[in-house]
Amino acid sequence: MGWKSNIILAIFLICVGIVGLFLLKDMPEPPAMFPEILFFLLIFFSTVLLISVLKNSKDGSEKKEINYYPVLKITGGLVLYTLIIKILGYLLATFLLVIYIILVMGYPKKLITVVVSLVSVSIIFAIFKLLLNVPLPAGLFLGL
């Protein structure tokens, strides 16, 4: 995106954050805390983007073109993940998703990719299923 588009995006996101904070004023405190943090982070990072763009636009230097193909591939992978998670279950679907994302990002070592995927899925499973007791989709294979 050009610097003008980034300025418009940053200003729009700052406005979304401010409106979101304004709408949260009627919400009770405990449930409003998490969205409030998110809106403050949105405002903060949008302000950082705005300052960065304004600072770089004075130089007249334009950044190199961004390759959106990996972003589209990962988005497609996430859509496919939401479709297959109930069929394959959390463990297998997420394991495959993490491997897919790492490979799309261009990491060349396949063994480390599999190990990182296995460890990360196991840790997330342990936190949600065992520690927090959150039910995760078992899938058709493990649900029998």
Secondary structure, 3 states (H helix, E strand, C coil): CCHHHHHHHHHHHHHHHHHHHHHHHHCCHHHHHHHHHHHHHHHHHHHHHHHHHHHHHHHCCCCCCCCCHHHHHHHHHHHHHHHHHHHHCHHHHHHHHHHHHHHHCCCCCHHHHHHHHHHHHHHHHHHHHHHCCCCCCCHHHHCC
